[in-house]
C-alpha cells in the first residue's frame, strides 16, 4: 500500500475501508462539543469509492 493511502485510509478486519472525517484540525472554536465528538468516529467509504480504491491498490 502506498504511504499516502496508508496515512489516510484504514482497511478493517472485515474489509471495509475507513476514512477520517473532515474539519477536525482547525476552526474548531465555533463548533459545539457534540459536533466535535461526532467527527472523532471514522466513516466508511461508499461502494463506488471503495471499488476505485481497491482497483488502484490492486486489492480484491
N, CA, C and O atoms as a MOPAC input file, in Angstrom:
PM7 MOZYME 1SCF
protein

 N      0.85100 1    -1.18100 1     0.00000 1
 C      0.00000 1     0.00000 1     0.00000 1
 C      0.89400 1     1.24000 1     0.00000 1
 O      1.90100 1     1.28700 1     0.70600 1
 N      0.52100 1     2.23700 1    -0.79100 1
 C      1.30500 1     3.45600 1    -0.84500 1
 C      1.22900 1     4.20500 1     0.47100 1
 O      0.22200 1     4.13700 1     1.17500 1
 N      2.28900 1     4.91600 1     0.80200 1
 C      2.36300 1     5.62700 1     2.07100 1
 C      1.26500 1     6.68200 1     2.20300 1
 O      0.71800 1     6.87400 1     3.28900 1
 N      0.94400 1     7.36000 1     1.11300 1
 C     -0.07900 1     8.40100 1     1.16200 1
 C     -1.45400 1     7.80900 1     1.48800 1
 O     -2.24700 1     8.43200 1     2.19500 1
 N     -1.73400 1     6.61400 1     0.97800 1
 C     -3.00300 1     5.95700 1     1.27200 1
 C     -3.01000 1     5.40300 1     2.69300 1
 O     -4.03600 1     5.40900 1     3.37200 1
 N     -1.85600 1     4.93000 1     3.12500 1
 C     -1.73800 1     4.36200 1     4.46100 1
 C     -2.06300 1     5.40200 1     5.53500 1
 O     -2.63600 1     5.07700 1     6.57500 1
 N     -1.68700 1     6.66100 1     5.26600 1
 C     -1.95100 1     7.74200 1     6.20700 1
 C     -3.43600 1     8.08600 1     6.28200 1
 O     -3.93700 1     8.46500 1     7.34000 1
 N     -4.13900 1     7.95400 1     5.15800 1
 C     -5.49500 1     8.46700 1     5.06600 1
 C     -6.60100 1     7.42800 1     5.22000 1
 O     -7.73100 1     7.77700 1     5.56000 1
 N     -6.29200 1     6.16700 1     4.97500 1
 C     -7.31200 1     5.12300 1     4.99900 1
 C     -6.87000 1     3.95000 1     5.85000 1
 O     -5.67600 1     3.70000 1     6.01900 1
 N     -7.84700 1     3.23300 1     6.38500 1
 C     -7.57100 1     2.03000 1     7.15900 1
 C     -8.49600 1     0.93200 1     6.65200 1
 O     -9.69700 1     1.15000 1     6.49300 1
 N     -7.94600 1    -0.22900 1     6.40300 1
 C     -8.75500 1    -1.36400 1     5.98800 1
 C     -9.04000 1    -2.19800 1     7.22400 1
 O     -8.11500 1    -2.64400 1     7.90200 1
 N    -10.31600 1    -2.41200 1     7.52100 1
 C    -10.70900 1    -3.14800 1     8.71300 1
 C    -10.56400 1    -4.64400 1     8.48300 1
 O    -10.28400 1    -5.10000 1     7.37400 1
 N    -10.75800 1    -5.38600 1     9.54700 1
 C    -10.64600 1    -6.84600 1     9.50100 1
 C    -11.67500 1    -7.44500 1     8.53700 1
 O    -11.40300 1    -8.44600 1     7.87400 1
 N    -12.85000 1    -6.82900 1     8.46500 1
 C    -13.91300 1    -7.33900 1     7.59100 1
 C    -13.78600 1    -6.85000 1     6.16200 1
 O    -14.55100 1    -7.27300 1     5.29400 1
 N    -12.81500 1    -5.94800 1     5.89700 1
 C    -12.57700 1    -5.49100 1     4.53800 1
 C    -13.14100 1    -4.12000 1     4.21900 1
 O    -12.99400 1    -3.64600 1     3.09300 1
 N    -13.78200 1    -3.47100 1     5.18100 1
 C    -14.28700 1    -2.12000 1     4.94400 1
 C    -13.11300 1    -1.15700 1     4.88100 1
 O    -12.07100 1    -1.38800 1     5.49400 1
 N    -13.29200 1    -0.08600 1     4.14000 1
 C    -12.27000 1     0.94900 1     4.04800 1
 C    -12.77900 1     2.16800 1     4.80500 1
 O    -13.81000 1     2.74500 1     4.45900 1
 N    -12.04300 1     2.55100 1     5.84000 1
 C    -12.45400 1     3.65700 1     6.69600 1
 C    -11.61600 1     4.89000 1     6.38900 1
 O    -10.43800 1     4.79100 1     6.04500 1
 N    -12.24300 1     6.04500 1     6.51900 1
 C    -11.53200 1     7.30500 1     6.33900 1
 C    -11.87100 1     8.23600 1     7.49100 1
 O    -12.80800 1     7.98800 1     8.25000 1
 N    -11.10800 1     9.29700 1     7.61200 1
 C    -11.28100 1    10.27100 1     8.68200 1
 C    -12.28400 1    11.32800 1     8.24200 1
 O    -12.32900 1    11.68600 1     7.06500 1
 N    -13.07600 1    11.82300 1     9.15900 1
 C    -13.99900 1    12.90400 1     8.82600 1
 C    -13.25600 1    14.21100 1     8.69100 1
 O    -12.22500 1    14.41800 1     9.33200 1
 N    -13.78000 1    15.10100 1     7.85100 1
 C    -13.10100 1    16.37300 1     7.61200 1
 C    -13.42400 1    17.39200 1     8.70400 1
 O    -14.31200 1    17.17800 1     9.52800 1
 N    -12.69200 1    18.49800 1     8.69500 1
 C    -12.90200 1    19.66300 1     9.56700 1
 C    -12.65300 1    19.34700 1    11.03900 1
 O    -13.46700 1    19.69300 1    11.89500 1
 N    -11.53200 1    18.69300 1    11.33400 1
 C    -11.19500 1    18.38700 1    12.72200 1
 C     -9.99000 1    19.15700 1    13.23400 1
 O     -9.78100 1    19.23300 1    14.44500 1
 N     -9.20100 1    19.72400 1    12.35000 1
 C     -7.92700 1    20.27300 1    12.77100 1
 C     -7.95800 1    21.71800 1    13.23400 1
 O     -7.36400 1    22.05100 1    14.25900 1
 N     -8.63700 1    22.57500 1    12.49900 1
 C     -8.67500 1    23.97000 1    12.91700 1
 C    -10.06600 1    24.55000 1    12.67900 1
 O    -10.92400 1    23.89200 1    12.09000 1
 N    -10.28600 1    25.76900 1    13.13200 1
 C    -11.60700 1    26.41800 1    13.12600 1
 C    -12.59100 1    25.63900 1    13.98900 1
 O    -13.76400 1    25.50700 1    13.64100 1
 N    -12.11100 1    25.12700 1    15.10800 1
 C    -12.96800 1    24.33000 1    15.98000 1
 C    -13.62400 1    25.15300 1    17.07600 1
 O    -14.51800 1    24.65500 1    17.76000 1
 N    -13.20600 1    26.39000 1    17.25900 1
 C    -13.71500 1    27.19300 1    18.36400 1
 C    -15.22200 1    27.42100 1    18.25500 1
 O    -15.91700 1    27.48600 1    19.26800 1
 N    -15.71700 1    27.54000 1    17.04000 1
 C    -17.14700 1    27.80400 1    16.83400 1
 C    -17.99000 1    26.53900 1    16.98100 1
 O    -19.18900 1    26.62400 1    17.24400 1
 N    -17.38200 1    25.38500 1    16.81600 1
 C    -18.14400 1    24.13700 1    16.80900 1
 C    -18.54400 1    23.72300 1    18.22800 1
 O    -17.80800 1    23.95000 1    19.18900 1
 N    -19.70800 1    23.12000 1    18.33500 1
 C    -20.18000 1    22.64600 1    19.63400 1
 C    -19.45400 1    21.35400 1    19.99500 1
 O    -18.84700 1    20.71200 1    19.13700 1
 N    -19.52100 1    20.98800 1    21.24600 1
 C    -18.87800 1    19.76100 1    21.71600 1
 C    -19.43600 1    18.53300 1    21.04200 1
 O    -18.69800 1    17.59400 1    20.74500 1
 N    -20.74300 1    18.53000 1    20.79500 1
 C    -21.35800 1    17.36400 1    20.16500 1
 C    -20.88100 1    17.21400 1    18.71900 1
 O    -20.70400 1    16.09100 1    18.24700 1
 N    -20.67200 1    18.31200 1    18.01700 1
 C    -20.15500 1    18.24000 1    16.64700 1
 C    -18.74800 1    17.65300 1    16.63300 1
 O    -18.42500 1    16.80800 1    15.79700 1
 N    -17.92100 1    18.10600 1    17.55900 1
 C    -16.54300 1    17.62800 1    17.63000 1
 C    -16.50800 1    16.13900 1    17.96500 1
 O    -15.72900 1    15.39100 1    17.37500 1
 N    -17.33600 1    15.71000 1    18.89700 1
 C    -17.37400 1    14.29100 1    19.28400 1
 C    -17.84400 1    13.40700 1    18.13100 1
 O    -17.32500 1    12.30600 1    17.94700 1
 N    -18.81900 1    13.87600 1    17.35700 1
 C    -19.31800 1    13.09200 1    16.21800 1
 C    -18.23300 1    12.88000 1    15.17300 1
 O    -18.18400 1    11.83300 1    14.52700 1
 N    -17.36600 1    13.86900 1    15.00400 1
 C    -16.33900 1    13.79100 1    13.97600 1
 C    -15.17500 1    12.88300 1    14.34500 1
 O    -14.35300 1    12.56100 1    13.48800 1
 N    -15.09000 1    12.46900 1    15.59400 1
 C    -13.99700 1    11.57900 1    16.01300 1
 C    -14.11400 1    10.19400 1    15.39200 1
 O    -13.10400 1     9.53900 1    15.13400 1
 N    -15.33600 1     9.75000 1    15.15300 1
 C    -15.53700 1     8.42100 1    14.58400 1
 C    -15.14200 1     8.40000 1    13.12000 1
 O    -15.25400 1     9.40600 1    12.42000 1
 N    -14.68100 1     7.25500 1    12.66800 1
 C    -14.33300 1     7.09800 1    11.26600 1
 C    -15.57900 1     6.94900 1    10.41600 1
 O    -16.67600 1     6.73900 1    10.93400 1
 N    -15.40800 1     7.05400 1     9.14000 1
 C    -16.51400 1     6.95000 1     8.20600 1
 C    -16.09900 1     5.97700 1     7.11500 1
 O    -15.00000 1     6.08400 1     6.57100 1
 N    -16.96600 1     5.03300 1     6.79300 1
 C    -16.59000 1     4.06600 1     5.76200 1
 C    -16.84100 1     4.65600 1     4.38200 1
 O    -17.74600 1     5.47100 1     4.20000 1
 N    -16.04400 1     4.24300 1     3.42400 1
 C    -16.21900 1     4.71700 1     2.06000 1
 C    -17.44600 1     4.07400 1     1.45400 1
 O    -17.82600 1     2.96500 1     1.82800 1
 N    -18.06400 1     4.77300 1     0.52000 1
 C    -19.18600 1     4.21400 1    -0.21500 1
 C    -18.72200 1     3.11600 1    -1.14800 1
 O    -17.52100 1     2.94100 1    -1.35900 1
 N    -19.65600 1     2.38200 1    -1.70100 1
 C    -19.29700 1     1.24800 1    -2.55600 1
 C    -18.51900 1     1.67200 1    -3.79000 1
 O    -17.54800 1     1.01600 1    -4.16500 1
 N    -18.93700 1     2.76800 1    -4.43000 1
 C    -18.25700 1     3.21700 1    -5.65000 1
 C    -16.83400 1     3.67300 1    -5.33700 1
 O    -15.89900 1     3.33900 1    -6.06500 1
 N    -16.66900 1     4.43300 1    -4.25700 1
 C    -15.34000 1     4.91200 1    -3.87300 1
 C    -14.43400 1     3.75300 1    -3.47300 1
 O    -13.25200 1     3.73400 1    -3.81600 1
 N    -14.99000 1     2.79000 1    -2.74900 1
 C    -14.20700 1     1.63500 1    -2.31500 1
 C    -13.73700 1     0.81900 1    -3.51200 1
 O    -12.63000 1     0.28000 1    -3.51500 1
 N    -14.59000 1     0.73500 1    -4.52400 1
 C    -14.24200 1    -0.02300 1    -5.72600 1
 C    -13.03800 1     0.61600 1    -6.43100 1
 O    -12.12000 1    -0.08500 1    -6.85800 1
 N    -13.04800 1     1.93200 1    -6.54900 1
 C    -11.93800 1     2.66200 1    -7.18300 1
 C    -10.67300 1     2.49600 1    -6.35300 1
 O     -9.59200 1     2.27000 1    -6.89700 1
 N    -10.81000 1     2.60700 1    -5.03800 1
 C     -9.68100 1     2.48300 1    -4.12300 1
 C     -9.03500 1     1.11300 1    -4.25600 1
 O     -7.81300 1     1.00700 1    -4.35800 1
 N     -9.85200 1     0.06500 1    -4.25500 1
 C     -9.33300 1    -1.29200 1    -4.35400 1
 C     -8.65000 1    -1.53400 1    -5.70300 1
 O     -7.62100 1    -2.20700 1    -5.77400 1
 N     -9.22900 1    -0.98100 1    -6.76500 1
 C     -8.65100 1    -1.14100 1    -8.09800 1
 C     -7.28900 1    -0.46700 1    -8.16800 1
 O     -6.34400 1    -1.00400 1    -8.74500 1
 N     -7.20400 1     0.71200 1    -7.57600 1
 C     -5.96700 1     1.45900 1    -7.59100 1
 C     -4.85900 1     0.75200 1    -6.83000 1
 O     -3.69800 1     0.80800 1    -7.23600 1
 N     -5.20100 1     0.08800 1    -5.73200 1
 C     -4.20400 1    -0.59700 1    -4.90600 1
 C     -4.05100 1    -2.07500 1    -5.22400 1
 O     -3.29000 1    -2.78100 1    -4.56100 1
 N     -4.77200 1    -2.54600 1    -6.23600 1
 C     -4.71800 1    -3.95700 1    -6.63600 1
 C     -5.14700 1    -4.88700 1    -5.50600 1
 O     -4.53600 1    -5.93300 1    -5.29000 1
 N     -6.20000 1    -4.50100 1    -4.78600 1
 C     -6.76600 1    -5.34800 1    -3.73900 1
 C     -7.95900 1    -6.09300 1    -4.31000 1
 O     -8.51200 1    -5.69800 1    -5.33700 1
 N     -8.35600 1    -7.17500 1    -3.64300 1
 C     -9.52500 1    -7.96200 1    -4.10200 1
 C    -10.81000 1    -7.22700 1    -3.79800 1
 O    -11.89300 1    -7.72400 1    -4.10500 1

